[in-house]
Amino acid sequence: MEDQKPVEIWEMIRMVATTRIIMPKTQVRLSTGRTEMSREGQAMCFFAGANSIFARDKLLTIPNPDVNEDMALFKQLGLNPQKAFKSFY
């Protein structure tokens, strides 16, 4: 996958919206690659139906955006974060 060109933001937004329509009760999570997306791109994904992110320092080996950046974006967009899911194990 490393030699593949990045997914265009409008394609990502369409994927999020399609997933939301097809599976309305599922968690549509933005994860690896958010550091490559603009704030506007992330905002459009949330408005298209994304309702979950991975937070904290790293997702496996890829860094995530700083938690304070995420909180500032949520505040700017008028989104209220929920508590993290707890593991069932």
Stockholm file with secondary structure:
# STOCKHOLM 1.0

chainA/1-89         MEDQKPVEIWEMIRMVATTRIIMPKTQVRLSTGRTEMSREGQAMCFFAGANSIFARDKLLTIPNPDVNEDMALFKQLGLNPQKAFKSFY
#=GR chainA/1-89 SS CTTSCCCCHHHHHHHHHHHHHHSTTSCCEECTTGGGSCHHHHHHHHHHTCCEECCSSEETTEECCCHHHHHHHHHHHTCCCCCCCCCCC
#=GC SS_cons        CTTSCCCCHHHHHHHHHHHHHHSTTSCCEECTTGGGSCHHHHHHHHHHTCCEECCSSEETTEECCCHHHHHHHHHHHTCCCCCCCCCCC
//
